[in-house]
Structures are given as structure tokens and as C-alpha cells.
Amino acid sequence: MEIEIATIGGYEEVGRQMTAVRAGDDVVVFDMGLNLSKVLIHDNVETERMHSLDLIDMGAIPDDRVMSELEGDVKAIVPTHGHLDHIGAISKLAHRYDAPIVATPFTIELVKQQIKGEEKFGVQNDLVKMEAGGRMAIGDENELEFVNVTHSIIDAINPVLHTPEGAIVYGLDKRMDHDPVLGDPIDMERFREIGREGVLCYIEDCTNAGKKGRTPSESVARRHLKDVMYSLEDYDGGIVATTFSSHIARVKSLVEFADDIGRQPVLLGRSMEKYSGTAERLDFVDFPDDLGMYGHRKSVDRTFKRIMNEGKENFLPIVTGHQGEPRAMLTRMGRGETPYDIEDGDKVIFSARVIPEPTNEGQRYQSEKLLRMQGARIYDEIHVSGHLREEGHYEMLDALQPENVIPAHQDMQGFAPYVDLAEQFGLEVGETLHVTRNGNMIQLVE
Ligand SMILES: [Zn+2]
């Protein structure tokens, strides 16, 4: 059977992930993501109203025109998890393919919400839920399987396309967590089994490949957060926390520790309400019944007023804005645009790390400066990454023993440390180790 892989997006950047695999007459598309930094750099861009081609020209969504070179029919569009760099272009591109979108329940719900917000295209693709561990026939000869992985968002999987020529494992994004705060540990046993059955190709996210050692478990970030928050138990002023709103496990820890130190947690900001509300509705997390979640400007301001009236020392606002996004809640608080007064000595907890990218770094610098000018004390980097480091990558390559490897989710510089590692497994650049760019075709079996 002919096997061909189109590396459509995310092979020159972190963002706008999209890869298509053709096995005989069947094509499966993995991820359709957005490169948010290409959107944020322009003022007042409303992607909801923009045409696909304009977004392609901006470098914001994958240039899927290369799909016309791929023979066969698209049988499924498979986003791996709910981060925007993996699902953010579905509302702009999926309608061009007559295929269902297949994903885990939490991811499907986020895709559904994204499609609803789209104003230019009506995406009518069927939405099919499949749990981790599930399998689905793709045409007569291929089968799709979801293997449970751990990442900085719940319900993440690595899809595997089983073909007569061997398995194709799409390995974006994960860390190896054996003690996650929410959900099941990574299913390494299944990966080792798939490795024994034979892996034709492994496509892997190289984000932290240049970092030594292993990525700590989410339970380590939880302990770090506990240490910081318990140390503030006697502080009788304002404490504000921020984290990735899609990071439900972290939000859960913040909510629990707020309660432990005698503060009422409250989630503020549109995306806080969106992700935590969705996770709670789908029973992925059990929040206290009285946990307030407010997204709309008016209800947020009303809550801030209530906090100021009843005493800041009784609350822990958990807000958006960990990257200093100009319109997010924490940045607005820093600019004094909300009824919440930050006073000398008040604490701001960043349960996040700045995404190392100039736009983020600049915005975060500004936001932090504004907070410090009001006297805020900053607790930074209470966080663990969602991506594998060097030893995690080693373990994956050791488990899968792939015949071919395609490094992804980085630029050329980011690929380099992964290439060095993969060479230790006998893979050869230009032969079985395919260092590539956006818009290329790799023929694995002719
Ligand atoms: Zn991700």
C-alpha cells in the first residue's frame, strides 16, 4: 500500500499544526490549528469574519492547497486536543472536506463552540466522539486508534493510524505524566505494544527536545502551588492568580488551595468561564457548587465590586492574562480598568511560564510592569510544561522503535536537538529521519 505524508503546517513554527496521511485511497488529517501570534501582531483582527485565503496569506492557518496533490479521499479530520494551535483553523478549513471530525469528548465540545463562533463559513462536518482507547475503521484496510496521553489540557490523545505497512503514530503534544491531577496517566504500555507490532512512522512534537532530563508531572506543579499559597495564608490583602484557562487541572488546584487558605475562589474572564464551564458540564472536574464563573464584562465588574465591598482578603480571583494579553483580565487590572484595587504588597501568582516568543514576552513585560507600579508582589513560573523533554523523547523512541521519524511543532532550530537524539536510534537524515518544512510531501511506501 502506498503511504504518503503531507506536512502542511506547524513544520516551521509552533502553531497552525496540520498533517495529512494517505494510506492507499484513504486520507486522514491530523489537526487544523491556528498560529495565534500571527493574528495578535495585527491590531483589531477578527478572525471570525476573515476568509481562509487571507488567513493563509497572514500565516495564521495552514496552507492546505497542497492537499490537491494528495490522491485519495479524506476520511477523517482528527484534532488531538483542544489547544488553538491544533483546532483553531477547523472553522476555516474543515468545510472543504467531506469527512467527519473525530476527537475525544472535551475536544469535540471545544470544536463545536469554535464552529458556532465562526461568521464566514458554515461548517457542517459530522462531529464524532471517540474516547481514548477507542478504535475506528478508516476505509477497508486501515484503522484509527486513540492512545491516552497527558498534556496541559484534559482529554488529550495521540492518534495512531494502523495500516498494512505498519502504524503511523502522530505524537503531538504530550508529556509523560504518571501522576496527573486529572485524568489517566499516559498509556505507555499501549505505546510499547504498538512498538512491538511495528511503527512505520512517528511524527513528534520537538518543543522541549533541547531541554535535559524529564518534564515533571502536573502533581509537581500542584505541590509548588500549594507551597506558595499556604505561605500566603496569613496575608490579609489581595491575592490574584492567573493561569492558562484551558488548563483545567491547574484551575482545579487553584480552586482547592484558595479554599484551604480561607478564600473564596472566583473565575473571571471569558475564556476562564468557557473552558472551566465546559469541563464541569462534561463531568471532567468537580468544582464546589458555589464557584462563580463570570465571562461578560458587566458580571465581572459586578463581582469585582462585591469583592471590594466584602473585603479582598476573603477572595481569590483566578483570571485570564498570564501572557500579558492586552485585553485579558489581569492586564486590565494592571491598567486600573477594573473596580479591583491592587495595593502595595498585594500578591499576583502566575501559574504559567511566558511562551518564549517576542510578542508574548513584550506583552507580559508590560503587564507585569503595570502590576508592579501599583505595588504588586509577583510569584512567577509556578508551572510545569505540557511537552516532553529529552529523556521523555528518548523513552518514546525506545518504546516505538519507529522506522521513520518526522520532527514537528517547531522551526529548524527547534528540530536540531531532536535530530541529534533520533540519530542515536540509527535514524538517518534524508533517509529515515525526515526534516521538512510546511507544504511538503514525504513518500514512505511507493
Ligand atoms: Zn497543546
Boltz pocket constraint, residues with backbone or C-beta under 6 A from the ligand:
constraints:
  - pocket:
      binder: B
      contacts: [[A, 81], [A, 83], [A, 151], [A, 173], [A, 386]]
      max_distance: 6.0
